[in-house]
Amino acid sequence: MKIAITGKGGVGKTTLSAVLSHLFSADGKRVIAVDADPDANLAQALGVKLSDIEKIRPIADMPELIEERTGAKPGSMGGIFKLNPRVDDLPEEIGYKFNGITLLVAGKSKAAASGCYCPENVLLRRLLKHLVVERDEVVVVDMEAGIEHLTRGTAEAVDAFIVVVEPGQRSIQTANTVKEMAKGLGVKHVFVVANKVRNDSDVSFLKEHIKDMEFLGAIRFNQSVMDADVRGDSPFSAATEVVEEIRGIKEKLEGYLGKG
């Protein structure tokens, strides 16, 4: 199963990505978790120790690897470099292994925007396409608030595109914008997960305002998640109620897609 998770900053998509990764791993599945958000926090949410997090290098910050695979130095625009670099060995070579999960941190080019025609983004996009289209592990991608990392060929192969929202008009607006962008790239399934829900009225509000997107479920506001973040712990080990809510979301998703 290949899952891409997005939403505006602060809605909780990294928490959802981390807990889903742990739940799939607990099922005995091989999992690759990809932190494709420039504000990389997935390692901490997974429960990786701070001393180890500091050792994990984002791929965009590996100039020697980028030049080796593409034939061009990072930051160079245009020019001649490989558009289809080898990436199949990268999960094993540079991925951080943790509790049955392989973590890859994409990072972001300091020299250009995410859509630039430059070696680092060519490598990152090729890697993401390889993971989604060509691998047989469960892949969970924690994305920034949009779908800039996805090309058409990659987007069409994603099993589920999940937009995390919280009660409020701005979050709804982001979700509807993402839905239109996803549709343009051929994404077949766009789901919504509500986070930081306080009561049933919040759920009713969100269901009323999402357009043509399946509602997977809600995660109640839980102080344990915030406390875990302060301590640097994973919500998977610190917030039992949230884990059970996300387990229900996972099971509903598997039911939709017929992939139990």
C-alpha positions as CSV (number, residue, x, y, z in Angstrom):
1,M,0.0,0.0,0.0
2,K,1.3,3.5,-0.9
3,I,0.0,6.4,1.1
4,A,0.7,10.1,0.8
5,I,-0.3,12.3,3.7
6,T,-0.6,16.1,3.5
7,G,-2.3,19.1,5.1
8,K,-1.4,22.6,6.2
9,G,1.3,23.0,8.8
10,G,0.5,22.0,12.3
11,V,-2.6,19.9,11.6
12,G,-1.0,16.6,12.7
13,K,-0.1,14.9,9.5
14,T,3.3,13.8,10.9
15,T,1.6,12.2,13.9
16,L,-0.7,10.3,11.6
17,S,2.2,9.3,9.3
18,A,4.3,8.0,12.3
19,V,1.5,6.0,13.9
20,L,0.4,4.4,10.6
21,S,4.0,3.4,10.0
22,H,4.2,1.7,13.4
23,L,0.8,0.0,12.9
24,F,1.7,-1.4,9.5
25,S,5.1,-2.6,10.9
26,A,3.3,-4.2,13.8
27,D,1.3,-6.2,11.2
28,G,4.5,-7.7,10.0
29,K,4.7,-5.6,6.9
30,R,7.9,-4.0,5.6
31,V,7.5,-0.2,5.9
32,I,9.3,2.7,4.3
33,A,8.5,6.1,5.9
34,V,9.5,9.1,3.8
35,D,9.8,12.5,5.4
36,A,9.1,14.8,2.4
37,D,8.3,17.9,4.4
38,P,11.1,20.5,4.6
39,D,10.2,21.0,8.3
40,A,11.3,17.4,9.0
41,N,9.9,16.0,12.2
42,L,9.0,12.4,11.3
43,A,12.0,10.9,13.0
44,Q,11.0,12.4,16.3
45,A,7.4,11.4,15.8
46,L,8.5,7.8,15.2
47,G,10.4,7.8,18.4
48,V,14.0,8.0,17.2
49,K,16.3,9.2,19.9
50,L,17.6,12.8,19.5
51,S,21.2,11.6,19.4
52,D,20.3,9.5,16.4
53,I,18.2,12.1,14.7
54,E,21.2,14.4,14.6
55,K,23.0,11.7,12.6
56,I,20.3,11.4,9.9
57,R,21.2,13.4,6.8
58,P,18.5,14.6,4.5
59,I,19.2,13.4,0.9
60,A,19.1,17.0,-0.4
61,D,22.1,17.7,1.9
62,M,24.2,14.9,0.4
63,P,26.0,16.7,-2.4
64,E,28.4,13.8,-3.1
65,L,25.5,11.4,-3.5
66,I,23.6,13.8,-5.8
67,E,26.6,14.4,-8.0
68,E,27.4,10.7,-8.1
69,R,23.9,9.7,-9.2
70,T,23.0,12.6,-11.5
71,G,26.4,13.7,-12.8
72,A,25.9,17.3,-11.7
73,K,26.5,19.3,-8.6
74,P,23.6,20.4,-6.4
75,G,22.3,23.9,-7.0
76,S,23.1,23.8,-10.7
77,M,20.2,24.8,-12.9
78,G,19.6,23.4,-16.4
79,G,22.7,21.9,-18.0
80,I,23.2,18.2,-18.6
81,F,22.6,15.5,-16.0
82,K,20.9,12.2,-15.7
83,L,17.1,12.4,-15.5
84,N,16.8,8.8,-14.5
85,P,19.5,8.2,-11.9
86,R,19.8,4.9,-10.0
87,V,17.9,5.0,-6.7
88,D,16.9,1.4,-6.0
89,D,19.7,0.8,-3.5
90,L,19.2,4.0,-1.5
91,P,16.6,2.7,1.0
92,E,19.1,0.1,2.2
93,E,22.2,2.2,1.8
94,I,21.1,5.5,3.5
95,G,17.7,4.6,5.2
96,Y,17.6,4.7,9.0
97,K,16.2,1.4,10.3
98,F,13.9,1.6,13.3
99,N,11.5,-0.9,14.7
100,G,10.9,-2.5,11.3
101,I,10.6,0.9,9.6
102,T,13.1,2.3,7.1
103,L,13.1,6.1,7.4
104,L,14.2,8.3,4.5
105,V,14.4,12.1,4.9
106,A,14.2,14.0,1.7
107,G,15.1,17.5,2.7
108,K,14.8,20.4,0.4
109,S,17.2,22.2,-2.0
110,K,18.5,25.4,-0.4
111,A,19.1,26.9,-3.9
112,A,15.7,26.6,-5.6
113,A,12.0,25.9,-5.2
114,S,10.6,22.4,-5.0
115,G,9.7,22.4,-8.7
116,C,13.1,23.4,-10.0
117,Y,14.9,21.6,-12.8
118,C,18.0,20.8,-10.7
119,P,19.9,17.6,-9.8
120,E,18.7,17.3,-6.2
121,N,15.1,17.5,-7.1
122,V,15.5,15.2,-10.0
123,L,17.0,12.6,-7.6
124,L,14.3,13.1,-5.0
125,R,11.5,12.8,-7.5
126,R,13.0,9.7,-9.1
127,L,13.4,8.2,-5.6
128,L,9.8,8.9,-4.7
129,K,8.6,7.4,-8.0
130,H,10.7,4.3,-7.4
131,L,9.3,3.9,-3.9
132,V,5.7,4.3,-4.9
133,V,5.7,2.6,-8.3
134,E,8.4,0.0,-8.2
135,R,8.6,-1.3,-4.6
136,D,6.4,-3.8,-2.7
137,E,6.8,-2.4,0.8
138,V,4.2,-0.3,2.5
139,V,5.2,3.3,1.8
140,V,4.0,6.2,3.9
141,V,5.0,9.7,2.7
142,D,4.7,12.6,5.0
143,M,4.4,15.6,2.6
144,E,4.3,19.3,2.9
145,A,1.0,21.2,2.4
146,G,0.6,20.3,-1.2
147,I,1.6,17.7,-3.8
148,E,4.6,19.4,-5.3
149,H,6.8,16.3,-4.9
150,L,4.4,14.2,-7.0
151,T,4.6,13.9,-10.8
152,R,1.7,12.4,-12.7
153,G,3.2,8.9,-13.0
154,T,3.9,8.8,-9.2
155,A,0.5,10.3,-8.2
156,E,-1.4,7.8,-10.3
157,A,0.3,4.9,-8.5
158,V,-0.6,6.2,-5.0
159,D,-3.2,4.0,-3.4
160,A,-4.5,6.7,-1.0
161,F,-4.0,10.4,-0.7
162,I,-4.9,11.5,2.8
163,V,-5.5,15.2,3.7
164,V,-5.4,15.9,7.4
165,V,-7.7,18.7,8.5
166,E,-8.6,20.4,11.8
167,P,-11.8,22.3,12.5
168,G,-11.6,25.6,10.7
169,Q,-12.1,27.3,7.4
170,R,-8.4,27.6,6.5
171,S,-7.8,23.9,6.9
172,I,-10.9,23.1,4.8
173,Q,-9.7,25.5,2.1
174,T,-6.3,23.7,2.0
175,A,-8.1,20.3,1.7
176,N,-10.2,21.5,-1.2
177,T,-7.2,23.0,-3.0
178,V,-5.3,19.8,-2.6
179,K,-8.2,17.8,-3.9
180,E,-8.2,19.8,-7.1
181,M,-4.5,19.5,-7.5
182,A,-4.6,15.8,-6.9
183,K,-7.4,15.4,-9.4
184,G,-5.3,17.1,-12.0
185,L,-2.5,14.5,-11.5
186,G,-4.8,11.5,-11.7
187,V,-5.0,10.6,-8.0
188,K,-7.8,8.1,-7.7
189,H,-8.6,8.2,-4.0
190,V,-8.5,11.3,-1.8
191,F,-9.5,10.8,1.8
192,V,-9.9,13.2,4.8
193,V,-8.8,12.6,8.4
194,A,-9.9,15.1,11.0
195,N,-7.5,15.8,13.8
196,K,-7.7,17.8,17.1
197,V,-11.5,17.3,17.1
198,R,-13.1,18.5,20.3
199,N,-16.7,17.2,19.9
200,D,-19.2,15.8,17.5
201,S,-20.1,19.3,16.2
202,D,-16.5,19.6,14.9
203,V,-16.9,16.3,13.0
204,S,-20.2,17.4,11.5
205,F,-18.7,20.8,10.4
206,L,-15.8,19.0,8.6
207,K,-18.0,16.4,6.9
208,E,-20.3,19.2,5.7
209,H,-17.5,21.2,4.1
210,I,-15.2,18.6,2.5
211,K,-16.0,18.2,-1.2
212,D,-16.1,14.8,-2.9
213,M,-13.6,13.3,-0.4
214,E,-14.2,10.2,1.7
215,F,-14.1,10.8,5.4
216,L,-11.9,8.2,7.0
217,G,-12.3,9.2,10.6
218,A,-11.5,11.6,13.4
219,I,-8.7,11.9,16.0
220,R,-9.8,13.6,19.2
221,F,-7.7,16.4,20.7
222,N,-5.4,14.6,23.2
223,Q,-3.0,16.3,25.6
224,S,-0.9,13.1,25.6
225,V,0.2,13.9,22.0
226,M,1.4,17.3,23.0
227,D,3.2,16.0,26.1
228,A,4.9,13.3,24.0
229,D,6.1,16.0,21.6
230,V,7.6,18.0,24.5
231,R,9.4,15.0,25.8
232,G,10.6,13.9,22.3
233,D,8.6,10.7,22.5
234,S,6.5,9.0,19.9
235,P,2.7,9.2,20.2
236,F,2.6,5.6,19.3
237,S,4.0,4.7,22.7
238,A,2.6,7.6,24.7
239,A,-1.0,8.2,23.5
240,T,-2.9,4.9,23.6
241,E,-6.3,6.5,22.7
242,V,-4.9,8.2,19.7
243,V,-3.3,5.0,18.5
244,E,-6.6,3.2,18.7
245,E,-8.4,5.9,16.7
246,I,-5.7,5.7,14.0
247,R,-6.0,2.0,14.0
248,G,-9.6,2.4,13.2
249,I,-8.7,4.8,10.4
250,K,-6.2,2.3,9.0
251,E,-8.7,-0.5,9.0
252,K,-11.3,1.6,7.3
253,L,-8.7,2.6,4.7
254,E,-7.8,-1.0,4.1
255,G,-11.5,-1.8,3.7
256,Y,-12.0,1.0,1.1
257,L,-9.0,-0.3,-0.9
258,G,-9.5,-4.0,-0.4
259,K,-6.0,-4.4,1.1
260,G,-6.3,-6.0,4.5
